[in-house]
Amino acid sequence: MTNDHLITLFLNIFARRYNVAYLSTFFFTVLTRDCSWTSVAWWFTTHPSRHSTSRPDVATNPVILIPCHIHGKHWVALVRRVINRHVYFLYSDDLNRAPTETHSRQFLQQTADPLFFPSDATWIHCKSQTFCPHSNECGPTVMMNVAQQ
């Protein structure tokens, strides 16, 4: 079973190699727990002591990898990309469950700072392979999907 430590290790290596930023595996969990952008806003500050690694600054990077742990039991991949000053969110869920996607998108639209999720942002569902029977594939799949997007 893949846990947040393995995903963080993968993201740290991947982000350094490709000069992209990523958010903590706890970002979405804290945001959904507190229903407040204030609880996660510190991830976007540029205070030097905040960074324990040399990864790119989340606040200014055009690519942000966002692993989302949904309801404490399922991983989905989200990538925020800025292309020509337009914000895109690339969403991937190996179960391809519409309710999970709808909840994630609507929750971010309602909770996130408008600079992070502007009203004109484009949400793109990137279909994933669903394995049947499904058993703990979502962790490795989220890492693969984040890397591909």
C-alpha positions as CSV (number, residue, x, y, z in Angstrom):
1,M,0.0,0.0,0.0
2,T,1.4,3.4,-1.0
3,N,1.4,6.0,1.8
4,D,2.1,9.7,1.8
5,H,5.8,9.2,2.6
6,L,6.4,7.3,-0.6
7,I,4.5,9.8,-2.7
8,T,6.4,12.7,-1.1
9,L,9.7,10.9,-1.9
10,F,8.7,10.4,-5.5
11,L,7.5,14.0,-5.9
12,N,10.7,15.4,-4.3
13,I,12.9,13.5,-6.8
14,F,10.5,14.2,-9.8
15,A,10.2,17.9,-8.9
16,R,14.0,18.4,-8.7
17,R,14.6,16.6,-12.0
18,Y,11.9,18.5,-13.9
19,N,12.0,21.8,-12.1
20,V,8.3,21.7,-11.1
21,A,6.6,22.4,-7.7
22,Y,4.4,20.1,-5.7
23,L,2.1,20.4,-2.7
24,S,2.2,18.3,0.4
25,T,0.2,15.1,0.4
26,F,-1.7,16.7,3.3
27,F,-2.7,19.8,1.3
28,F,-6.1,18.5,0.2
29,T,-6.7,16.7,3.5
30,V,-6.1,19.9,5.5
31,L,-8.2,22.0,3.1
32,T,-11.2,19.6,3.3
33,R,-10.8,19.3,7.0
34,D,-10.8,23.0,7.7
35,C,-12.8,24.2,4.7
36,S,-10.6,27.3,4.7
37,W,-7.9,28.5,2.4
38,T,-6.3,30.2,5.4
39,S,-5.3,26.7,6.7
40,V,-3.2,26.0,3.5
41,A,-2.1,29.4,2.4
42,W,1.3,29.1,4.1
43,W,2.2,26.5,1.4
44,F,2.3,29.5,-1.0
45,T,4.4,31.9,1.0
46,T,8.0,32.5,0.0
47,H,9.4,32.5,3.5
48,P,12.9,30.9,3.1
49,S,12.6,28.8,6.2
50,R,9.5,27.1,4.9
51,H,11.5,25.1,2.3
52,S,13.3,22.1,3.6
53,T,14.4,21.2,0.1
54,S,15.5,23.1,-3.0
55,R,12.3,22.5,-4.9
56,P,10.9,25.4,-6.9
57,D,8.7,27.9,-5.2
58,V,5.0,26.8,-5.3
59,A,3.8,30.4,-5.3
60,T,5.3,31.2,-8.7
61,N,5.8,27.9,-10.5
62,P,3.7,27.3,-13.6
63,V,3.4,23.6,-12.8
64,I,2.2,22.4,-9.4
65,L,1.7,18.7,-8.7
66,I,-1.1,18.1,-6.2
67,P,-1.6,14.6,-4.8
68,C,-5.0,14.4,-3.2
69,H,-6.0,11.9,-0.6
70,I,-9.8,11.7,-0.9
71,H,-11.8,10.7,2.2
72,G,-8.6,9.2,3.8
73,K,-8.7,6.2,1.5
74,H,-8.2,7.0,-2.2
75,W,-5.5,8.9,-4.1
76,V,-6.2,11.1,-7.1
77,A,-3.8,13.1,-9.2
78,L,-4.2,16.8,-9.8
79,V,-1.8,19.1,-11.7
80,R,-2.2,22.8,-11.9
81,R,-0.6,24.3,-15.0
82,V,-0.4,27.9,-16.2
83,I,-0.1,28.2,-20.0
84,N,-0.2,31.6,-21.6
85,R,-1.6,33.1,-18.3
86,H,-4.5,30.6,-18.3
87,V,-4.9,28.1,-15.5
88,Y,-5.6,24.5,-16.2
89,F,-6.3,21.7,-13.8
90,L,-5.6,18.2,-15.0
91,Y,-7.4,15.6,-13.0
92,S,-6.9,11.9,-13.0
93,D,-8.5,9.1,-10.9
94,D,-7.8,5.5,-11.6
95,L,-11.4,4.7,-10.6
96,N,-12.8,7.3,-13.0
97,R,-15.7,8.0,-10.5
98,A,-17.6,11.1,-11.6
99,P,-18.8,11.9,-8.0
100,T,-15.2,12.0,-6.7
101,E,-14.2,14.3,-9.6
102,T,-17.2,16.6,-9.1
103,H,-16.6,16.9,-5.4
104,S,-12.9,17.7,-5.8
105,R,-13.5,20.3,-8.5
106,Q,-16.5,22.0,-6.8
107,F,-14.7,22.0,-3.4
108,L,-11.6,23.6,-4.8
109,Q,-13.7,26.2,-6.8
110,Q,-15.5,27.1,-3.6
111,T,-12.6,27.0,-1.1
112,A,-9.5,28.0,-3.0
113,D,-8.1,31.5,-3.3
114,P,-9.2,33.0,-6.7
115,L,-5.6,33.4,-7.6
116,F,-5.0,29.7,-7.3
117,F,-8.3,28.6,-8.9
118,P,-9.7,31.5,-11.0
119,S,-13.3,31.4,-12.1
120,D,-12.2,31.0,-15.8
121,A,-9.8,28.0,-15.0
122,T,-10.2,25.0,-17.3
123,W,-10.7,21.6,-15.7
124,I,-9.6,18.6,-17.8
125,H,-10.4,15.0,-16.8
126,C,-7.6,12.7,-17.9
127,K,-9.1,9.3,-18.1
128,S,-7.1,6.5,-16.4
129,Q,-6.9,2.8,-16.7
130,T,-9.2,1.2,-14.1
131,F,-8.0,-2.2,-12.8
132,C,-10.6,-4.8,-11.9
133,P,-10.6,-5.9,-9.2
134,H,-9.3,-2.7,-7.7
135,S,-7.0,-3.1,-4.8
136,N,-4.6,-0.4,-3.6
137,E,-3.5,0.6,-7.1
138,C,-4.4,4.3,-6.6
139,G,-1.1,5.3,-4.9
140,P,1.3,4.1,-7.6
141,T,-1.2,5.3,-10.3
142,V,-1.3,8.8,-8.8
143,M,2.5,9.0,-9.1
144,M,2.4,7.7,-12.7
145,N,-0.4,10.1,-13.7
146,V,1.3,13.1,-12.0
147,A,4.5,12.4,-13.9
148,Q,2.6,12.1,-17.2
149,Q,0.6,15.3,-16.9
